[in-house]
């Protein structure tokens, strides 16, 4: 079976790696990305649609087997209202339209500590969204809850880069952090197995390692 995949969040740090994996994987025949700006990536598999996430067009969701969502922002970057709009409203709209269009799988990047009953806005919103996605009735819904993402951002300041390096060095057991490549590899790899429900940080790391050992040619950065 060849997979036709929808992706929201392809311009983010993790989303870019997810897209790269999808385009390289021979089991994926079509990738549709949704974004607010034009894409600079050219690939025969790729169909990019410029959309308004406040009013997603129904037609772009048709004829897809799976959807992956890596949308996300922070309260510090977008404010409280902006954070809720992106991480809750946009994510749920993407999921609901995917379900209505007959998409069978939905894969969502959430966060460690997500809990609808949390006293903290970030983890509360993440938990509320996770619960709703898992209850939508997809044949398979998978929620990934990574810890602190280890990423080399182009705009990172020296102090931030040093903190990320230190955390990555100290957290050898990967209970508190995770390379974004592991998240991307696990999300794409799970399209082809029977994963379902919530996958925690250590399980993401383990899945990514297993995928690399079993099929190194199908994971990003190992070609």
Residue pairs with C-beta under 8 A, 6 or more apart in sequence:
1 27
1 65
2 27
2 28
2 29
2 30
3 27
3 28
3 29
3 30
3 65
3 66
3 191
3 192
4 28
4 29
4 30
4 31
4 32
4 63
4 64
4 65
4 66
5 22
5 28
5 30
5 31
5 32
5 64
5 65
5 66
5 67
5 68
5 191
6 32
6 33
6 34
6 60
6 61
6 64
6 66
6 67
6 68
6 98
6 103
7 15
7 18
7 19
7 22
7 31
7 32
7 33
7 34
7 67
7 68
7 69
7 70
8 15
8 33
8 34
8 67
8 68
8 69
8 70
8 71
8 90
8 91
8 94
9 15
9 18
9 68
9 69
9 70
9 71
9 72
9 109
10 16
10 18
10 19
10 33
10 34
10 35
10 39
10 70
11 35
11 37
12 70
12 71
12 72
13 149
13 151
13 153
13 180
14 70
14 109
14 149
14 151
14 180
14 183
14 184
15 70
15 71
17 180
17 181
17 183
17 184
17 185
17 220
18 68
18 70
18 184
18 187
18 188
19 31
19 33
19 41
19 46
20 184
20 220
21 184
21 185
21 188
21 218
21 219
21 220
22 28
22 31
22 45
22 68
22 188
23 31
23 41
23 43
23 45
23 46
24 218
24 220
24 223
25 188
25 218
27 191
27 192
27 218
28 45
28 191
29 45
30 45
30 47
30 64
31 43
31 45
31 46
31 47
32 46
32 47
32 48
32 49
32 60
32 64
33 39
33 46
33 47
33 48
33 49
34 48
34 49
34 51
34 53
34 56
34 60
34 94
35 48
35 49
35 50
35 51
36 50
36 51
36 52
36 53
37 50
38 48
38 50
39 46
39 48
41 48
49 57
49 60
51 57
51 60
53 86
53 90
53 93
53 94
56 93
56 94
56 97
58 97
58 100
58 101
61 67
61 97
61 98
61 100
61 101
61 103
62 101
62 102
64 98
64 101
64 103
65 103
65 104
65 105
66 103
66 104
66 105
66 106
66 107
66 191
67 94
67 95
67 98
67 103
67 105
67 106
67 107
68 107
68 108
68 187
68 188
69 91
69 94
69 95
69 106
69 107
69 108
69 109
70 109
70 187
71 86
71 87
71 90
71 91
71 94
72 86
72 87
72 109
73 82
73 83
73 86
73 87
74 83
74 122
75 82
75 83
75 121
75 122
77 83
78 85
78 86
80 121
83 121
83 122
83 125
84 125
87 125
87 126
87 129
88 125
88 128
88 129
91 108
91 129
91 133
92 129
92 132
92 133
95 106
95 108
95 132
95 133
95 136
96 136
98 106
98 138
99 106
99 136
99 137
99 138
103 138
104 138
104 139
104 140
105 138
105 139
105 140
105 141
105 142
105 191
106 133
106 136
106 138
106 140
106 141
106 142
107 141
107 142
107 144
107 187
107 190
107 191
108 129
108 130
108 133
108 141
108 142
108 143
108 144
109 144
109 146
109 183
109 187
110 126
110 129
110 130
110 143
110 144
110 145
111 122
111 123
111 126
111 145
111 146
112 145
112 146
112 147
112 200
112 201
113 123
113 126
113 145
114 123
114 126
114 127
114 129
114 130
114 143
114 145
115 123
115 124
115 126
115 127
116 124
116 127
116 128
116 130
116 131
117 124
117 127
118 124
118 127
130 143
130 145
130 198
133 141
133 143
134 141
134 143
134 197
134 198
140 194
140 195
140 196
141 196
141 197
142 187
142 190
142 195
142 196
142 197
142 199
143 197
143 198
143 199
144 183
144 186
144 187
144 199
144 204
145 198
145 199
145 200
145 201
145 204
146 178
146 182
146 183
146 201
146 204
147 174
147 175
147 176
147 177
147 178
147 201
148 167
148 176
148 177
148 178
149 177
149 178
149 179
149 180
149 183
150 164
150 167
150 168
150 177
150 178
150 179
150 180
151 164
151 179
151 180
152 161
152 164
153 160
156 164
167 176
167 177
168 177
168 179
171 177
173 202
174 201
174 202
174 205
175 201
175 202
176 201
178 201
178 204
178 205
181 208
181 220
181 221
182 204
182 205
182 208
182 209
183 204
183 208
184 220
185 207
185 208
185 211
185 212
185 219
185 220
186 199
186 204
186 207
186 208
186 211
188 219
189 207
189 208
189 211
189 218
189 219
190 199
190 207
195 207
199 207
208 219
211 218
211 219
212 219
212 222
216 222
217 223
